[in-house]
Amino acid sequence: MGQRLSSLLRDPLATILRWHDRGWQALRRLSGDDGYERYLAHHAAAHPDTPAMTRNAWFAREQERKWNGIKRCC
């Protein structure tokens, strides 16, 4: 805790910007705004030999997946 506090006091602007970035990333993750970036990262790791979908194609597929089909539990 002492080292963390001294780091905060040493460069408060950098600390605030780091917290802002972490908060922004968390908000994007929760809202699904970073879905395409996560898809690209997954695609590059799992399917490196095939081309990735464009953002528009990915968005259309996600809309189809989200809004079509049965969504209830029983």
Distance bins in CASP14 RR format, pairs under 12 A and 6 or more apart:
PFRMAT RR
TARGET T0000
AUTHOR 0000-0000-0000
RMODE 2
METHOD distances of the structure
MODEL  1
1 7 0 0 0 0 0 1 0 0 0 0 0
1 8 0 0 0 0 0 1 0 0 0 0 0
2 8 0 0 0 0 1 0 0 0 0 0 0
2 9 0 0 0 0 1 0 0 0 0 0 0
2 10 0 0 0 0 0 1 0 0 0 0 0
3 9 0 0 0 0 0 1 0 0 0 0 0
3 10 0 0 0 0 0 1 0 0 0 0 0
4 10 0 0 0 0 0 1 0 0 0 0 0
4 15 0 0 0 0 1 0 0 0 0 0 0
4 18 0 0 0 0 0 1 0 0 0 0 0
5 12 0 0 0 0 0 1 0 0 0 0 0
5 15 0 0 0 0 0 1 0 0 0 0 0
6 12 0 0 0 0 0 1 0 0 0 0 0
6 15 0 0 0 0 0 1 0 0 0 0 0
7 14 0 0 0 0 1 0 0 0 0 0 0
7 15 1 0 0 1 0 0 0 0 0 0 0
7 18 0 0 0 0 1 0 0 0 0 0 0
8 14 0 0 0 0 1 0 0 0 0 0 0
8 15 1 0 1 0 0 0 0 0 0 0 0
8 16 0 0 0 0 1 0 0 0 0 0 0
8 18 0 0 0 0 1 0 0 0 0 0 0
8 19 0 0 0 0 1 0 0 0 0 0 0
9 15 0 0 0 0 1 0 0 0 0 0 0
11 17 0 0 0 0 1 0 0 0 0 0 0
11 18 0 0 0 0 1 0 0 0 0 0 0
12 18 0 0 0 0 0 1 0 0 0 0 0
12 19 0 0 0 0 0 1 0 0 0 0 0
13 19 0 0 0 0 0 1 0 0 0 0 0
13 20 0 0 0 0 0 1 0 0 0 0 0
14 20 0 0 0 0 0 1 0 0 0 0 0
14 21 0 0 0 0 0 1 0 0 0 0 0
15 21 0 0 0 0 0 1 0 0 0 0 0
15 22 0 0 0 0 0 1 0 0 0 0 0
16 22 0 0 0 0 0 1 0 0 0 0 0
16 23 0 0 0 0 0 1 0 0 0 0 0
17 23 0 0 0 0 0 1 0 0 0 0 0
17 24 0 0 0 0 0 1 0 0 0 0 0
18 24 0 0 0 0 0 1 0 0 0 0 0
18 25 0 0 0 0 0 1 0 0 0 0 0
19 25 0 0 0 0 0 1 0 0 0 0 0
19 26 0 0 0 0 0 1 0 0 0 0 0
20 26 0 0 0 0 0 1 0 0 0 0 0
20 27 0 0 0 0 0 1 0 0 0 0 0
21 27 0 0 0 0 0 1 0 0 0 0 0
21 28 0 0 0 0 0 1 0 0 0 0 0
22 28 0 0 0 0 0 1 0 0 0 0 0
22 29 0 0 0 0 0 1 0 0 0 0 0
23 29 0 0 0 0 1 0 0 0 0 0 0
23 30 0 0 0 0 1 0 0 0 0 0 0
23 31 0 0 0 0 0 1 0 0 0 0 0
24 30 0 0 0 0 0 1 0 0 0 0 0
24 31 0 0 0 0 0 1 0 0 0 0 0
24 33 0 0 0 0 1 0 0 0 0 0 0
24 34 0 0 0 0 1 0 0 0 0 0 0
25 31 0 0 0 0 0 1 0 0 0 0 0
25 32 0 0 0 0 0 1 0 0 0 0 0
25 33 0 0 0 0 0 1 0 0 0 0 0
25 34 1 0 0 1 0 0 0 0 0 0 0
25 37 0 0 0 0 0 1 0 0 0 0 0
25 38 0 0 0 0 0 1 0 0 0 0 0
26 32 0 0 0 0 0 1 0 0 0 0 0
26 33 0 0 0 0 0 1 0 0 0 0 0
26 34 0 0 0 0 0 1 0 0 0 0 0
27 33 1 0 0 1 0 0 0 0 0 0 0
27 34 0 0 0 0 1 0 0 0 0 0 0
28 34 1 0 1 0 0 0 0 0 0 0 0
28 35 0 0 0 0 1 0 0 0 0 0 0
28 36 0 0 0 0 0 1 0 0 0 0 0
28 37 0 0 0 0 1 0 0 0 0 0 0
28 38 0 0 0 0 1 0 0 0 0 0 0
29 35 0 0 0 0 1 0 0 0 0 0 0
29 37 0 0 0 0 0 1 0 0 0 0 0
29 38 0 0 0 0 1 0 0 0 0 0 0
32 38 0 0 0 0 1 0 0 0 0 0 0
32 39 0 0 0 0 0 1 0 0 0 0 0
32 59 0 0 0 0 0 1 0 0 0 0 0
32 62 0 0 0 0 1 0 0 0 0 0 0
32 66 0 0 0 0 0 1 0 0 0 0 0
33 59 0 0 0 0 0 1 0 0 0 0 0
34 40 0 0 0 0 0 1 0 0 0 0 0
34 41 0 0 0 0 1 0 0 0 0 0 0
34 42 0 0 0 0 0 1 0 0 0 0 0
35 41 0 0 0 0 1 0 0 0 0 0 0
35 42 0 0 0 0 1 0 0 0 0 0 0
35 43 0 0 0 0 0 1 0 0 0 0 0
35 53 0 0 0 0 0 1 0 0 0 0 0
35 55 0 0 0 0 0 1 0 0 0 0 0
35 58 0 0 0 0 1 0 0 0 0 0 0
35 59 0 0 0 0 1 0 0 0 0 0 0
35 61 0 0 0 0 0 1 0 0 0 0 0
35 62 0 0 0 0 1 0 0 0 0 0 0
36 42 0 0 0 0 0 1 0 0 0 0 0
36 43 0 0 0 0 0 1 0 0 0 0 0
36 52 0 0 0 0 1 0 0 0 0 0 0
36 53 0 0 0 0 1 0 0 0 0 0 0
36 54 0 0 0 0 1 0 0 0 0 0 0
36 55 1 0 1 0 0 0 0 0 0 0 0
36 56 0 0 0 0 1 0 0 0 0 0 0
36 57 0 0 0 0 0 1 0 0 0 0 0
36 58 1 0 1 0 0 0 0 0 0 0 0
36 59 1 0 0 1 0 0 0 0 0 0 0
36 60 0 0 0 0 0 1 0 0 0 0 0
36 61 0 0 0 0 0 1 0 0 0 0 0
36 62 0 0 0 0 1 0 0 0 0 0 0
37 43 0 0 0 0 0 1 0 0 0 0 0
37 44 0 0 0 0 0 1 0 0 0 0 0
37 52 0 0 0 0 0 1 0 0 0 0 0
37 55 0 0 0 0 1 0 0 0 0 0 0
37 58 0 0 0 0 0 1 0 0 0 0 0
38 44 0 0 0 0 0 1 0 0 0 0 0
38 45 0 0 0 0 0 1 0 0 0 0 0
38 46 0 0 0 0 0 1 0 0 0 0 0
38 52 0 0 0 0 0 1 0 0 0 0 0
38 58 0 0 0 0 0 1 0 0 0 0 0
38 62 0 0 0 0 0 1 0 0 0 0 0
39 45 0 0 0 0 0 1 0 0 0 0 0
39 46 0 0 0 0 0 1 0 0 0 0 0
39 47 0 0 0 0 0 1 0 0 0 0 0
39 52 1 0 0 1 0 0 0 0 0 0 0
39 53 1 0 0 1 0 0 0 0 0 0 0
39 54 0 0 0 0 0 1 0 0 0 0 0
39 55 0 0 0 0 1 0 0 0 0 0 0
39 57 0 0 0 0 0 1 0 0 0 0 0
39 58 1 0 1 0 0 0 0 0 0 0 0
39 59 0 0 0 0 0 1 0 0 0 0 0
39 61 0 0 0 0 1 0 0 0 0 0 0
39 62 0 0 0 0 1 0 0 0 0 0 0
39 65 0 0 0 0 0 1 0 0 0 0 0
40 46 0 0 0 0 0 1 0 0 0 0 0
40 47 0 0 0 0 0 1 0 0 0 0 0
40 48 0 0 0 0 0 1 0 0 0 0 0
40 51 0 0 0 0 0 1 0 0 0 0 0
40 52 1 0 1 0 0 0 0 0 0 0 0
40 53 0 0 0 0 1 0 0 0 0 0 0
40 54 0 0 0 0 0 1 0 0 0 0 0
40 55 0 0 0 0 1 0 0 0 0 0 0
40 58 0 0 0 0 1 0 0 0 0 0 0
41 47 0 0 0 0 0 1 0 0 0 0 0
41 48 0 0 0 0 0 1 0 0 0 0 0
41 52 0 0 0 0 0 1 0 0 0 0 0
42 48 0 0 0 0 0 1 0 0 0 0 0
42 52 0 0 0 0 1 0 0 0 0 0 0
42 53 0 0 0 0 0 1 0 0 0 0 0
42 58 0 0 0 0 0 1 0 0 0 0 0
43 49 0 0 0 0 0 1 0 0 0 0 0
43 50 1 0 0 1 0 0 0 0 0 0 0
43 51 0 0 0 0 1 0 0 0 0 0 0
43 52 1 0 1 0 0 0 0 0 0 0 0
43 53 1 0 0 1 0 0 0 0 0 0 0
43 54 0 0 0 0 0 1 0 0 0 0 0
43 58 0 0 0 0 1 0 0 0 0 0 0
44 50 0 0 0 0 0 1 0 0 0 0 0
44 51 0 0 0 0 0 1 0 0 0 0 0
44 52 1 0 0 1 0 0 0 0 0 0 0
45 52 0 0 0 0 0 1 0 0 0 0 0
46 52 0 0 0 0 0 1 0 0 0 0 0
47 53 0 0 0 0 0 1 0 0 0 0 0
51 57 0 0 0 0 0 1 0 0 0 0 0
52 58 0 0 0 0 1 0 0 0 0 0 0
52 61 0 0 0 0 0 1 0 0 0 0 0
53 59 0 0 0 0 1 0 0 0 0 0 0
53 60 0 0 0 0 1 0 0 0 0 0 0
53 61 1 0 0 1 0 0 0 0 0 0 0
53 62 0 0 0 0 1 0 0 0 0 0 0
54 60 0 0 0 0 1 0 0 0 0 0 0
54 61 0 0 0 0 0 1 0 0 0 0 0
55 61 0 0 0 0 0 1 0 0 0 0 0
55 62 0 0 0 0 0 1 0 0 0 0 0
56 62 0 0 0 0 0 1 0 0 0 0 0
56 63 0 0 0 0 0 1 0 0 0 0 0
57 63 0 0 0 0 0 1 0 0 0 0 0
57 64 0 0 0 0 0 1 0 0 0 0 0
58 64 0 0 0 0 0 1 0 0 0 0 0
58 65 0 0 0 0 0 1 0 0 0 0 0
59 65 0 0 0 0 0 1 0 0 0 0 0
59 66 0 0 0 0 0 1 0 0 0 0 0
60 66 0 0 0 0 0 1 0 0 0 0 0
60 67 0 0 0 0 0 1 0 0 0 0 0
60 68 0 0 0 0 0 1 0 0 0 0 0
61 67 0 0 0 0 0 1 0 0 0 0 0
61 68 0 0 0 0 0 1 0 0 0 0 0
62 68 0 0 0 0 0 1 0 0 0 0 0
65 71 0 0 0 0 0 1 0 0 0 0 0
END
